[in-house]
Amino acid sequence: MNKKRKEKNLMEKETLDDLKEFKNFLTEGKVILDKATTDLELEEALSIFNKLISKTASGSQVPHANQLYHMRGLCYFKLKRLELAEKDFQ
């Protein structure tokens, strides 16, 4: 019984660690996007949002999926990739 409790606690800790990492990456991506003045910086933010979106697609319990697509859409829009931006905004 004690072993099961330890396993459950470990799983909960890993989930919390994943959420903290997610929030850190999300914040980093937002900051880069907000301050971006070059396409290279926009590509960096885009890379972060793509990574986070792939985590949501792989079945991870990650909140804010709609926000991720919106932020990635903003990256695409600023990079003048309008068709990709439109898909993410929808």
Summary of the structure (lengths in Angstrom):
residues: 90
radius of gyration: 16.1
end to end distance: 47.8
largest distance: 57.0
contacts: 233
relative contact order: 0.12
helix: 83%
strand: 0%
